[in-house]
Amino acid sequence: MSNSDVHATTNLSLKGKLALVTGAASGLGKRIAEVFGDAGANVVIADLKQADAQATADAIAKKGVKTMGVAMDVTNEQAVDAGFAQVEKQLGQVDIMVSNAGIQIVSPIQDFTFANWKKLLAVHLDGGFLTARAAVRQMIASKRGGSIIFMGSVHSKEASKLKAPYVTAKHGLEGLAKVIAKEGAQYNIRTNVICPGFVRTPLVEKQIPEQAQELGISEADVIKTVMLKDTVDAEFTTVDDIAQAALTFAAWPSNALTGQSLVVSHGWFMQ
C-alpha cells in the first residue's frame, strides 16, 4: 500500500473542534491545517502576515469548515494574547493548538551571534510557551479540555553540527510539553510533541546550500551524508507524514496519550 493510500484511508474525526495552527501559511503548518479541515475541524491559520494567513484560511474554507486568518508574532506576548482573544470572539475557544512556527539559522558555535541565538530561542521556546499558555487558558475556561501539539524534531533527541540553538530549543520543547501534560491532566488537556526528520520544506531547502558552504561539501552530499545518512531508506519525511501524526494526537480521545514524543523520521532516530 502506498503512502497516499494510507493517508486516503485514515478516518479520524475532528468534527466540531476548533484548531489553531501557528506558522500555517506554508510548509508543515499549512498541510496540518488542511488535514485538520479534511477531518472536519474549524481552522485558524496564524502567521506573521495577515494576508498570507487569510489566503490559506480562504483555501481551507472551501472544504466546508469555518476558518480565519490571524496575524501573530509568536514571540510577542501582546500579539499572541490579542490573536487568541480575536479567535475566541469570532469562532470560540480553541480545542486544538499546534505550535509549529519555527526558523533555522546554521553556524558553528564560535561564530554564532548572541542575537541569532536569542532570535531562534524566542521563536521556538518563547513562542511555544506563549501560545500554549493562551491555549490552556481557553481550554480550561471551555471545560472541554483539548490537545496541544508542539513541533519538535529529531533534534529534540540528538544533536547535529551547526545547530546549537535549534537543538537546545527542540530539547526544551519536550520538557515544556511534559510539564503541561502533568498540569493539564485535571482539565483533560493532552500535550504531545511530534519529532520530524528532515522534511523538504522551504526551511530545509534553505539549509542545504548553507550547510554545503559551512561543511565544504556539495549540496548532494549534504542530502546524502548529513540529512538522510541515518535513515533506513534514504527518504525525506513528508508533510503528509507529519500531518497524519498531528491528526492522531489531535483526535486521541483520552489522557492515555499525553506527555509523549513521536519520532517520524524514516528510522533516523529509534527510541
SULHUTA-V475683 format. One record per residue. N is the residue number from 0. RES is the residue in one small letter. OMEGA is omega in degrees with one decimal (* if undefined). D_CENTER is the distance of its C-alpha to the mean C-alpha in Angstrom with 1 decimal. Layout:
<<N:RES:OMEGA:D_CENTER> <N:RES:OMEGA:D_CENTER>>
This chain:
<<0:m:-179.2:27.0> <1:s:177.0:24.6> <2:n:-178.5:20.8> <3:s:177.2:21.4> <4:d:179.0:23.9> <5:v:-178.4:21.5> <6:h:-177.9:18.9> <7:a:-176.2:21.8> <8:t:177.0:23.2> <9:t:-173.7:20.2> <10:n:176.4:21.4> <11:l:-174.0:19.0> <12:s:171.0:19.6> <13:l:-175.5:17.7> <14:k:179.1:20.9> <15:g:179.5:21.5> <16:k:175.3:18.1> <17:l:-177.3:16.4> <18:a:173.2:12.6> <19:l:-179.2:10.9> <20:v:178.4:7.7> <21:t:-177.5:7.4> <22:g:-168.2:7.9> <23:a:178.2:8.8> <24:a:-179.3:12.3> <25:s:171.1:11.6> <26:g:-177.0:10.0> <27:l:-177.4:7.1> <28:g:179.0:6.3> <29:k:-178.7:10.0> <30:r:176.4:10.5> <31:i:179.7:8.4> <32:a:178.9:10.5> <33:e:-179.6:13.5> <34:v:175.5:13.4> <35:f:177.0:13.2> <36:g:177.1:16.1> <37:d:-179.1:17.9> <38:a:173.8:17.8> <39:g:-179.0:19.4> <40:a:163.8:16.9> <41:n:-166.1:17.6> <42:v:172.9:14.6> <43:v:176.7:14.0> <44:i:178.1:12.5> <45:a:178.9:11.9> <46:d:-175.1:12.4> <47:l:-175.8:15.0> <48:k:-179.4:17.7> <49:q:-177.4:19.0> <50:a:179.2:20.6> <51:d:179.6:17.5> <52:a:-177.1:15.6> <53:q:179.0:18.8> <54:a:177.6:19.4> <55:t:177.9:16.3> <56:a:-179.5:17.1> <57:d:179.3:20.7> <58:a:-179.6:19.9> <59:i:179.2:18.0> <60:a:179.0:20.9> <61:k:176.5:23.2> <62:k:178.3:21.9> <63:g:178.5:23.8> <64:v:176.6:21.2> <65:k:179.0:21.1> <66:t:169.2:18.6> <67:m:174.7:18.5> <68:g:-178.6:17.0> <69:v:172.3:16.6> <70:a:-176.9:16.9> <71:m:168.8:14.9> <72:d:-172.3:14.9> <73:v:177.9:12.6> <74:t:-175.1:15.1> <75:n:-175.6:17.9> <76:e:-178.1:18.9> <77:q:-179.5:21.1> <78:a:179.3:18.8> <79:v:-177.4:16.1> <80:d:178.2:18.9> <81:a:178.6:20.7> <82:g:178.6:17.8> <83:f:177.2:17.3> <84:a:177.4:21.1> <85:q:178.4:21.3> <86:v:-179.0:19.1> <87:e:-178.9:21.2> <88:k:-173.6:24.4> <89:q:-174.6:23.6> <90:l:-178.8:21.7> <91:g:-177.2:21.8> <92:q:-174.9:19.7> <93:v:174.2:16.1> <94:d:-176.4:15.8> <95:i:175.5:12.1> <96:m:176.8:9.3> <97:v:177.4:5.6> <98:s:-172.1:4.8> <99:n:-175.6:2.7> <100:a:-178.9:6.3> <101:g:174.5:7.9> <102:i:176.4:11.4> <103:q:173.2:13.7> <104:i:-178.3:17.3> <105:v:179.8:19.6> <106:s:170.2:23.0> <107:p:-173.6:25.4> <108:i:-178.9:25.3> <109:q:179.8:28.9> <110:d:-177.2:27.9> <111:f:177.2:24.7> <112:t:178.4:25.4> <113:f:179.0:24.7> <114:a:179.2:23.4> <115:n:174.2:20.7> <116:w:-178.3:19.9> <117:k:179.7:19.6> <118:k:-177.6:17.6> <119:l:178.1:14.8> <120:l:-179.6:14.9> <121:a:-178.9:15.0> <122:v:-173.6:11.8> <123:h:-174.3:9.8> <124:l:177.1:12.2> <125:d:179.4:14.0> <126:g:177.2:11.1> <127:g:179.3:9.5> <128:f:-174.2:13.1> <129:l:-179.7:14.2> <130:t:177.4:11.7> <131:a:179.0:12.1> <132:r:179.5:15.8> <133:a:179.4:16.2> <134:a:179.6:14.6> <135:v:179.9:16.7> <136:r:179.4:19.7> <137:q:-179.5:19.5> <138:m:176.4:18.9> <139:i:-178.4:22.0> <140:a:-177.5:24.0> <141:s:-175.8:23.4> <142:k:176.5:24.5> <143:r:-173.6:22.3> <144:g:179.0:19.7> <145:g:-176.7:16.2> <146:s:174.3:12.8> <147:i:-177.2:10.1> <148:i:175.5:7.0> <149:f:173.9:5.4> <150:m:175.5:3.3> <151:g:-176.9:6.9> <152:s:166.2:9.3> <153:v:176.8:12.8> <154:h:165.0:13.6> <155:s:-174.1:12.8> <156:k:-178.0:16.0> <157:e:-172.3:18.2> <158:a:168.5:19.0> <159:s:176.6:19.7> <160:k:171.0:22.2> <161:l:-171.8:21.5> <162:k:-174.4:18.2> <163:a:-178.2:19.4> <164:p:-179.7:17.1> <165:y:179.3:13.9> <166:v:177.6:15.1> <167:t:-178.1:16.3> <168:a:-177.2:13.1> <169:k:172.0:11.0> <170:h:-178.2:14.1> <171:g:179.8:14.2> <172:l:176.6:10.9> <173:e:178.3:12.6> <174:g:178.4:15.6> <175:l:-179.5:14.1> <176:a:-178.7:12.7> <177:k:178.0:16.1> <178:v:-178.8:18.0> <179:i:177.0:16.3> <180:a:179.3:16.9> <181:k:-178.0:20.5> <182:e:-175.1:21.0> <183:g:-173.8:19.4> <184:a:-177.8:21.3> <185:q:178.8:24.4> <186:y:-177.8:22.6> <187:n:176.0:21.0> <188:i:178.3:17.4> <189:r:-178.6:15.3> <190:t:-177.1:12.5> <191:n:-177.1:10.7> <192:v:170.8:8.4> <193:i:-177.2:7.3> <194:c:-178.5:9.0> <195:p:162.2:9.4> <196:g:179.3:12.6> <197:f:176.0:13.4> <198:v:-172.3:12.1> <199:r:174.9:14.5> <200:t:175.8:12.6> <201:p:178.4:14.5> <202:l:-180.0:12.8> <203:v:178.2:14.3> <204:e:180.0:17.4> <205:k:-177.6:18.2> <206:q:-172.7:18.2> <207:i:178.2:20.8> <208:p:179.1:23.8> <209:e:-179.9:22.9> <210:q:176.9:23.0> <211:a:-179.8:26.0> <212:q:-178.2:27.8> <213:e:-175.3:27.0> <214:l:178.7:27.9> <215:g:179.1:30.8> <216:i:-179.6:30.0> <217:s:177.1:29.4> <218:e:177.5:26.1> <219:a:179.4:26.9> <220:d:174.1:27.4> <221:v:179.6:24.0> <222:i:-172.9:22.5> <223:k:-170.4:25.1> <224:t:178.3:25.7> <225:v:-171.5:22.6> <226:m:-172.8:19.4> <227:l:-174.1:20.8> <228:k:-172.8:23.7> <229:d:174.7:22.7> <230:t:-178.9:21.2> <231:v:-173.3:23.7> <232:d:179.1:24.1> <233:a:-179.5:23.1> <234:e:171.3:20.4> <235:f:167.4:17.0> <236:t:-176.8:14.1> <237:t:176.4:13.5> <238:v:177.1:10.8> <239:d:177.0:12.8> <240:d:-176.8:12.5> <241:i:179.3:8.8> <242:a:178.3:9.3> <243:q:175.5:12.2> <244:a:177.9:10.7> <245:a:178.5:8.4> <246:l:179.1:11.8> <247:t:178.6:13.7> <248:f:-176.6:12.0> <249:a:-174.4:12.3> <250:a:-177.0:15.8> <251:w:-167.9:17.1> <252:p:-173.2:20.3> <253:s:177.3:21.0> <254:n:176.4:20.3> <255:a:-179.6:21.2> <256:l:178.7:17.6> <257:t:-178.0:16.2> <258:g:-174.8:15.5> <259:q:171.9:14.6> <260:s:-178.9:12.3> <261:l:179.9:12.3> <262:v:-178.7:12.9> <263:v:-164.3:12.6> <264:s:-175.9:14.7> <265:h:175.3:18.1> <266:g:178.5:19.6> <267:w:175.9:18.9> <268:f:179.2:18.4> <269:m:-178.9:20.3> <270:q:*:20.4>>
